Amino acid sequence: MRWVDSPPRRYDLGMRLLSLGHIEKIYDQVARLARGPKVLDLGCGTGNLTVRLAARGFQVTGVDLSPEMLELARRRTSPGPAPRWVQTSAIELIGNFREESFDTICCVLLLSELSTGERREALRQCRLLL
């Protein structure tokens, strides 16, 4: 089963189980590596990384295909600037953002859910957005 197809209310629990409890540390590590000011969190799911990035002061945009995931993400709060949430797929980024509009693009757990062709296209578009 593809994890992105899990019901949104069970997604976070599934990620904790899948990562043997390490997912929170992974989100923290990725957030520390980001450089800004503008950061894109691709495949943001329920917004765990997006909120961490916002708390670090980044102008962060969380992107996910699932409106249910984004609804859960919107409910998360952060002490930093409010994230921007965009519903789109990883292979339709260019239609939603200008080229060279981000300083960092983060992608945790999404690429494994894409086909080889989708992965190639998503990475091509990410290169254009950086």
C-alpha positions, 0 to 999 in steps of 0.5 A: 500500500502506498503510504500517501494513500493512507487516510490522513488521520492515520498518516502521522501514526503510520509514518512513526511506525514506518520510521520506527519512531525516527520520523520526528528527528528526520523532520528536525534534521531536514529543517536544520539543513534548509536555507532561505528565505523561501522554502518549498516543502514538496509532498508536505502531507500533514505539515510536520516539516512545513511547520518546523520550517515556519518556526525557523522563520522561513517563508515556507510553502507546503505542497500536497496533492491531497486536500485532506492532508492539507486541511490537517496541515492548516490546523497545525500552528507555528510560532513563525510566519504562517505557511502558504498551502498549495494543492497540486501534484509534484509534477505540476509545480511549474504551472503554480510557481515561477522559475527560481522562486525558492532557495531550498526545496525539501522532500521527505517521503514523497519520491518513493511514492512516485513512478520513475517517470514522475520522479524524473519530472518532479526533480526536473521541475524542482531544478527549475524552481531553485 
